[in-house]
Amino acid sequence: MKKRILIVLCLLTLGRNLYAQKQTFISTTDIDHFWTAYDAIQQAKDFSEKIFIINEQYINKGSKGLKAFMEVRQYNDTLWVELIDKLPKFWNSIRANTLNIKHKTAELEKAIIKLKDIYPELKPAEMYFTIGGLRSAGTVKDNMVLVGAEIATGNASIDVSEFTNNWLKNVFQGQSLDNIVSLNIHEYIHTQQKPNGSSLLSQVIREGSCDFIAELSIQKPLQTKYLSYGKANALSIKELFKKEMFLSDYTNWLYNGSQRSEDADLGYYVGYEICKAYYQQAKNKTQAIKDIIELDFSNDQDVELFLERSGFYSEKIDKNALIKAYQKLQPTVLSMSPFNNGDKNVDTTMKELRITFSKPMIPKRYSISFSEKGKANFPITTVKGQENDDQTLVLNIALKPKQDYEFIITNRSFRSKDGYPLKDAEYVVKFSTR
């Protein structure tokens, strides 16, 4: 009898492992190919030989996932060679971590089995571990999970002394090699979701839901910097998010690791907590997981109803009132000098244009582009800087007689010092010379 039970248990275990292998394909070959190319490049005589090696030993041998990653993140042979030449200390310190990934596949398969248990509708996906060009730890394309191991396996021991900004230093400080499993389950769940919506609320739920479901799958709490910081500052974060959640601007909440340190990517934390609250209040947990994964992020009404049902905010949310209150805090263009926007008789001897905003603006963060008339009607030669306690932007201009000029100030980069983007998404400046 004991033998039969043991045989049945073994068959069940084998069956579940075979299912996991069928459910997802895991590839780590790109990592081995990269390091083969890396070693060969160290012996190369010149740049052209290095380009040949990275193509011959890495790109041409690359998996379908590597090709997809190159397309999504615009990676190319020149970028890899330049990074290899520029960051020898970094590459030598990250190498062992990337090679250790192949020892994590069993954990991944176990997490996928659990994910299928809690979400029976799970569709198969493919996981590709690659060495990217330091632009992304992970993303998805179709049913492929694409991981940049050079970021995903970074931790506090990695040498980041060669980097010119603190983005990766901040990322690595909050990571451990164990995060590679939760990261991949996070990205795996993205392959199951509907497309992005337009609001900040929909996007934080989309990201945070992947963290929450990943945590259920790996069956232990996630350890990330944004989750620990978020939980320590929960009340203030909750109030700040309420002011901005119906906007389409993600700047203060998502994908901002290169601009912020301790409080980067807090949108992941907010979305995680919203989904956790929704799950906890649900009587049918299986249905709650289905609701979370299959939420239509492009439907604002569905997203807002999801938030309401979660009980994340105990009070009733007045969307219109929140939007109006936020807009009152956004900076606007107050004036221009020595001529006004729309003037038709501007003197060509003018060499500077001053644009004054309603609030002091963050220095050296500009977003100025051609109008539809193009470069020929663009008057700006350089940005001189800011004055008037950073409330006035000074532009150097060069003008010709009898010509129309236009350019656009966008709110992609222009932000007030208290954190608000320019109210007009596109503020068009136009004038004509005499």
Secondary structure, DSSP 8 states (H G I E B T S, - for coil): -HHHHHHHHHHHHHHHHHHHHHHEEEE-HHHHHHHHHHHHHHT-SSHHHHHHHIIIIIITT--HHHHHHHHHHT--HHHHHHHHHH-HHHHHHHHHHHHGGGGGHHHHHHHHHHHHHH-TT---EEEEEE---SS-SEEEETTEEEEEHHHHT--TTS--TT-SSSHHHHHHHT--TTHHHHHHHHHHHHTTS----SSHHHHHHHHHHHHHHHHHHHTS----HHHHHHHHTHHHHHHHHHHHTTSS--TTTSS-TTT-STTTTHHHHHHHHHHHHHHHH-S-HHHHHHHHHT--TT-HHHHHHHHHHHTSSSS---HHHHHHHHHHHS--EEEEESS-TT-S-B-TT--EEEEEESS-B-TT---EEE-TT-GGG--EEEEEEEETTTTEEEEEE---TT-EEEEEEETTT-BBTTS-B-SSSEEEEEEEB-
